[in-house]
């Protein structure tokens, strides 16, 4: 070994010893190894016997956190297998042949059915001699009724493999069809998130599902989530379980070239909010209760060190490329980077979860009766999901800023804020909200919920529709009840 190599080895050994020594001297309890603390609301503080005026909630337990059976102490990172590249759609037939598929159900919607991506899929299946049937009636922003129609079609045709070709609505519908085909006796609400549904745990392995996204938005090709409008209550809800994750996500940037500009913007705003919400979500170690069985650990677990990596990268890419992608459908660099952003954000929030923007978006979409977003070729009123999450975003992050200011400052910096000019004591929430407002205005996003037809008189109904969304609202970085939601909705009536 050379003298230089010896010196490098000695330096490395010294660094390792120093690190071990530091770890032995420091408290490794998650409560003390993270600088971020979460705000506790007055009622929580009072019930705990602590000072209700205290701004931050600090753990007072000793470092023997292994004896704490209440708080979570672990997180899991899981995602679908991903294949990424221009032209990879044509490989799907070979994938199905490799799976020895006997009958494939290809699920899409009436618009995608007419586009080149479906032609490519069909040609690939035929070339590989894979038997298939097509369901092309998926509804944009699916409902319980449209889910049930797809489920009935699936039970009639009895496929052994599923292929979803479309945006989040198609992929989510396909996940639901797969689930209830494998649980033929289950009622629709059996696996729907509580308190709207029973929230039962999915224990069976489902049939293989290949997801081919045609939008750069939901990241549904990576996640175990299926969202729909539950019309009896006029709210969105969903099913969330790792078993729902696609077996394979085939992400082909060529498939996004046909997206209208408004669809690109709405899809990209979903990516934006996935990234921001998962990065600012309640930390995993603050979540309660700890599951009695690992199988009961929820899909949405709170922000964690791995999800942070994906979420921040997704945010950077979206801020840089969304406007370019929406402006020029043939800008393949922008299209490719937005596809990457969508899948990255899906991987991040698929572990960490989302919070208030999404929780509040569900009644915004579900209660809509008259608004129809431009460039959406549908026969019903529609607030696209990405729009419904984005219109409250400035108000939401203005509200959550003090819970984890470092993260809000970091996000604001990615949007372009110069942190060197931030005055001492300046709040992070308003800074991020200001950056978000400018970003949304440049994209021509509707000016708050007022532009969607809602007024102050509608806020009680919007709050009522948000409160049951426990799966996401409880991941907000501070406790948020009806009174706080009212103020956020009121703040979100107009953004510009």
N, C-alpha and C positions, 0 to 999 in steps of 0.2 A: 504493500500500500504506500502511495506517495505521501510526502509530508503534508501536502495540501489536503489530501483525503483524510489523513489522521486528524488534522485540525478541524475539518468539517464534522467528523464523527464525534470528536470531543465536545464541540459546540452544541451539537444536537443532543448529546447525552446530558449536558449541563442544562439545556432548556427543558428537557423532559423532567429532570429531577426538580427543577424550579417549579414547574407546573404542578407536579405531584405534591410538592410541599405546600403550595398555595391552596390546592384543593383540600388538603388535610386540615389546613388552618381555617378555611372558610366554611360558612354554613352552606350546604348544598341543597337545603330545603327550597323547593320551587318558590315558596312565598318570599324568601329572602334573596334568591339569586336573580331576581328580575326587578329592575328599577321601577317598572310601571305598576301603579296601584289604581284601583278602581273606586270611583265615587260611590258612596252608599247613600241612598235616599234617607230622608229623615225617619220614615217609619221603620226601615230596616235597622237604622242605628239605634232607635229607641227600643226596639224589641230585643236588641243585643245588649242593652244596658250601656251603650256608649254615648258619647257626646254627639247629639244630633246636629250640632253646628260644625262638627269636624268635617273638613273638605275631603279628606282622603281616608279610605278604609285600609287599615294596616292589620296584618296578622299579629296577634299577641301570643300565639302559641310558641312553645319551644321548638327546637329543630327536629324533634322526633316525629316528623310528619308521617312516617310509615304507620304510626298508630292512628292516624286520622282516617276514619272510615267514611267521612262525609264528602270531602273534596276530592275531585278527580286528581290523579297523579300521573296519568299516561295519556298519550295521544297516538293515533294511528294514521299512517299515510297510505292511501290506496287509490289507484286510478286504473282505468282501462288500459290495455295495451294499445299503443298508438302507432300508426304508420303515417308518415307525412311526406308529401311531395307532389309536384305537378304531374298529373297523369296517373296517379296510383289507383284511381277509381276502377280502371280496366282490370285490375288484379282480383276483384272481388269474386269472380267466377272460379278462379283457381283456389281461392281461400275456401269456398264452399265445397268444391270438389275434394280438397284436402280434408275437410271435416266429414266427408262422405255423407253430405246432406241428401236426404231422400225427397223432401218437399220444402221449398223455401217460400215464406210469405214476405214479399217485398211491399213495404208500406211507404206511401208518399201522399202528396196532396194534389188537388186538381191542377194547380199551376205548375208545380215541379214535374208532374207527369208529362208535360208537353215540352220540357226543356232538354238540352243535350245530355245532361247528367243521367237522366233516366234511359235515354237511348244507349249510352255507354254501359250502364248496368245491365240492361236487357241483353245487349250483344255479348257481354262478358259471360253471363249465365248460359246463354245458348251455346257459345263456343266451348264451354266446359261441360255441356250436356247436363246441366243441373235443372231438374224440374222446379217450376215456380208458379206462384199465383200472385197477382197484384191487387192491393187494396189502395185506391187512390182518392178516398173520401175524407181523409184527415182534415179536421177543422183548424184553421188558424186561431190560436188561443182556445184550446179544446175545453169542452165542458163535460160534466158527468154523462150527459146523453151521448156525446160523440165518443167518449171512451167506451161506453157500453155497446155502441154500434160496432166499433173496431173489435171489441172482445167477442161479440157474437159472430162476426165474420171469421175470426181466428178459430173459434170452437167448431165452426162448420167445416173449415178446410184442414184443420189438424196438421199444421206444419211442424217440422222438427228443428228448423232454424229460422230466425227472423233477420231481415235486412231493413233498416230505416234509412230512407233517402229524403232529406229535407232539413228544415230548421228545427228549433227546439220543440215546436208543437208536434211535429212528426215523430221525433225521437222519443218524446215523453209518452205519446199515445202508443207507440210500439212497445215501450217498456211495460205499460199497463196491460196491454194485450198479452204480452208474454207472461206477466205475473198471474193474471186471472185465468189464463189457459192452463197454467200449472196448478192452480187452486180453483178448479171448476165449480166447487160448491160454495165458495166464499162470496159474501155480499161485498159490494163495491167499497163500503165504508170499513171493511175489516182491517185493511192495512193503511187507511188514510190517517194522517197525523191527528193525534188528539189535540184539543177536545172535540174537533168536528167529527173525526172518525174514532175507531177503537185503537188505532196505533199498534196493532198486533205485530209481533216480530216475524219476519220472513225466515223460515228455517230451511226450506227446500232450495236446492240448486235449480235455477231456472234454465230454460233452453238457451243455446248460444244466440247472441244478437250482435250483428255487425252494424255500426252506425256510420253513415256517410253524410256529414253535415254539408249543407248548401249555404249556410250563413256563417258569419264570423261573430258569434254572439253568445249563445247560451252556454257553450261548453258541455252540453248534455252528452256528448260522445265520451266524456270522461267520468260522469257522475252517476250516482245511484238515486237520482231524484226525478220525479215525474209530477208536473204541476198542471192543474186544471181548474176551471171555474165550477164551483159547486152551486148550481143555480138555485136550489131551494133556499139557500141562505144569502145568495148574491155576493159571495166572496170566493176568492181563489184559495185553494189549499193544495195538498199534494201528498205524495208518498215518498218517503226517504229511507232507503236501506241499501247497504252495499251490494246485496244480491241483485239489485236492479241494474248495476253497471253493465254497459256493453262489454262483450268479450273482446271486441276489436273496434277501434275508431279509425276510419280511413279519412284522413284530412287532406283534401286535394284543393289547393288554392284556385285551380281552374274553375271549380264549381261555384265560386262566388262572383264571377264576372257578370252574371245575368241579374244580380240583385239590383233593384231600383235604388236610387240614392237615399230615399227616406228609409228604406228597409235596412240599408247599410248603417245609417246613423242610429236607428233604433237598436239594431243588433249590437253595435259598438258601444252604445251607452249601457247596455246590460253588462258587457265586459267591464266597463269603467266602474260600475257600482259593485259588481262581484269583487273586483280588486280592492276598492276602498273599504267596503264593509268587512271583508274577511281580514284585512290588515288591521282594522280598528275594533274587531270583535272582542268580546270578553276572552281573556286568556284561558286556555284549557284548564289550568290548575285552579281557576276560580269557579269552575262549573260544578254544580251539585245536582243530584247525588252521584257518587261514584257507583258505577254499575256493579251489581252483585255477580254478574257473569260477563266475560268479555264480549259475548255475542250480543249483549244488550247495550254496548257502547254505541251512542248515536252516530249517525253519519256526520252530523255537524257537531264538532267538538270544542270549538273555540280556537282563537288564533294560537299558533304554535310556531316554533322556529323554522319548520320545513314549509308550512303554508305561507309564511312571510316571504320566502324567497320567490315563490311562484306569483304571489299577489303583487309584489312590488314590480317585478319584471312585466307583468301584464299591464300594470298602470303606466309604466314608462312607454311601452309600445303603443298603447291606445292614445295617449296624449300626443305622441309623435305622428302616428299614421292614420288615425280615424278620419280626419278632415280630408286628407289626400285620397284615401280609398273612396270616400263618398263622392268626391269631385270628379274622379276619373276612373270608370269601371275597368279600364285596361292598364291601370298602374299596378303591374304585377308585384312590384316590391311592396307597395302599401297593402295590397290584398294578402300577400303571403304573411307579412308581419302581423296583420290583424287576425289571420287564422291562428298564428302562433299565440297571439295575445288571448284569444278566446279559449284555446285549450289550456294555456298556462293558468288563466284565471279559474277555469273549471277545476283544474287540479288543486289549486289553492283553496277555493271556497268549498270544494267537495270534501275537504278535511276540516277547515275552520268554520265554515258556515257563513251566512250573511245575517244582517240584522234589520234595522228600522226601515231603510229605503225599500227593501223587499216586503217586509211585513205591512207597511203602509200602502204599497203598490197594489196589493191584492184587492182591497175594496175599491180602490180607484178604478181598476179594470172591471171588477164585478158589478159595481153599481152604475156603470156607464150605460146610458140608453140611447144617446144621440150622437156622440162624437165619433167620427170616422177619420182616421189618420190618412193623409194623402199618400198615393202610390201603393196602397194596399188593395189588391184585387180580391175583395171579399164581398159577400152579400149581407153583411151585418155590421152594426156599429162596432168600432174597435179602438181601444187605446193599446197600442203595441206594448208589450211587456217592458222593453227598454225605455220607452217614453214614461211609462207609469212609475218606474223606479227613479228616473232621473229628475223629474219635476220636483220631488221633495228633497233631493240630495243637498242643495245649499242649506236648507233649513235643518236637515238632520245633522249635518256635520258642524253647523253653527252651535247646535245643542250639545253634541257629544265631545266637543273640543277639549274641555277641561278634564275629561276622564282619562285621556292619554295624550297630552299635548305634544309629546315628542313625535308621536306617529302622525298627528295632524300636521305638524310643522314639516315633517318629511314629505308627506303627500303634497302639501302646498308647494314645496320646493320643486317637486317633479313637474308641477304645472307651470313653473317659471317664477315663483316668488323668490325674491332675493332676501334670504334670511339674515344677511349681514346688515340689512336696513331695518330689521324688526326691532322696535323699541323694547327695552326691558319691561317685563310685565305684560306685554301685549298678548292677548288671548289667541290661541291657535285656531279655535273654531271659526271665528269671523274671517281670519286670513284664508283658510281653506275654502270657506263658503264663497268668498269674493273671487278666488281663482276659479272655482267651479262655475259660478255665475257667468263669468266672462267666457269660459269654454263653451257652455251651453248656448249662450247668446250668439257666438260666432257660428255655431252649427245650425242656428235657426230653430232650436227646440221650442215647443210651445211654452209661453211665459207663465209657468206655474200651473197649479191645478185649476185656477180660474179660467185659463185658456182652454181647458177641457170641459168647461161648462159647470164647474162646481163653485158654490158660493159659501159664505160663512154659515148659512143655514144648513148646509149639507154635512158640516163637520161632525155633529154627533153620530150620524150614520157611518161616516168614515172611521171614526174612532171605534164604534161598535164592531165594525168589520175587521179592525186591526187587532183588537184585544185577544181574540182566540188564536192568533198566529204565534203560539208559544214556541214552536220549533225554531223561529227566527228571532222574535222580539226578545226572548230571554237571553240571546247572545249579544244584545246591545251592551256597550261597555259601562253602562250605568242603568240602574233600575228605572223603568219607564212605565208609568201608569197612565190612566185616562186623562188626567189633568195635563200632564206633559205632552201627550199626543195631541190634545186639542191645540196647544200653543204651537206645536210644530206644524200641524196642518194649516193653522191660521197664518203662520209665517210663510208657508208655501203657496198661498193663494196667488201671489205675484212675486216673481224673482227679479225682474229687470226694472 
